[in-house]
């Protein structure tokens, strides 16, 4: 926390251009003295870029990550004028917010989630674009401490800690008030870890040429709340440029047709349940949404390979259970 407060003080007192100079020694330090993340970065870049990926690509990815971490200070302080932010596909999300339906966003550890706050400045008319972040309790406690250290209250996202009995009601009420809620979908617990707080199924899907585990919990949540699920990413394009991308993944707001009972002889089929949902159709929609999410994440990793900030053993190659 001392280091965070110092960086925040330096960023606000010395300005972004000068503070960015310290990112190079920080990046070089982690490139040289963090062997485990370096190994995972090398594996990822070899899949996203190919055999030509080298140490310069690793340096660039780490420097991009450091840049987005520094820029969080400015986004969470409302200093939007420092950035050139393009918003792509935001009209549909803004329309859902205006209509009071809220927006359920599924992001990834790609680029900057905080860049979403720039959408407030670019809305066509005054609209409440406050964001709630859904995360598991340990992460929620850590991020809350960080946000307290660096952000202004009006720009601080609301945190909903998953795994609590009231979390679902809190999320439903937040969306019903016409606001945005988002969670990151490219992390899942490793095989053998305690998954008491993990919701949904772990599903193995080919990602960048090799099977990887993903969790369908975000889409089960969207299906339970009957909300459209929208992919969101805040891509860092270098310098002070960002591009915030919204793309629809699945619409769970439409009811799933109930299965029909077999027709009696000479009669017509009748629904099994008057207002029930067909479990098989619901499962198919959830699986399709998860696969669409993985394909979109894969496309972005290939198009912007220096934006995906997962520095752990994502493909479980170091795990004895791999």
Secondary structure, DSSP 8 states (H G I E B T S, - for coil): -HHHHHHHHHHHHH-HHHHTTHHHHHHHHHHHH-HHHHHHHHHHHHHHT-TT--HHHHHHHHHHHHHHHHHHHHHTTT-GGG-EEEEESHHHHHHHHHTT--EEEEE-SBB-GGGGGGHHHH-SS-----EEEEEEHHHHHHHHHHHHHH--GGG--EEEEETSTTHHHHHHHHHHTT-EEEEE-S----TTS--TT--S-EEEEEETTEEEEEE-HHHHHHHHHT-EEEEEEEEE-STTEEEEEEEEEEE-SS-----EE---TTS--EESSSS---HHHHHHHHHHHHHHHHHHHHHHHHHSGGGB---S-TT-SSSTT-
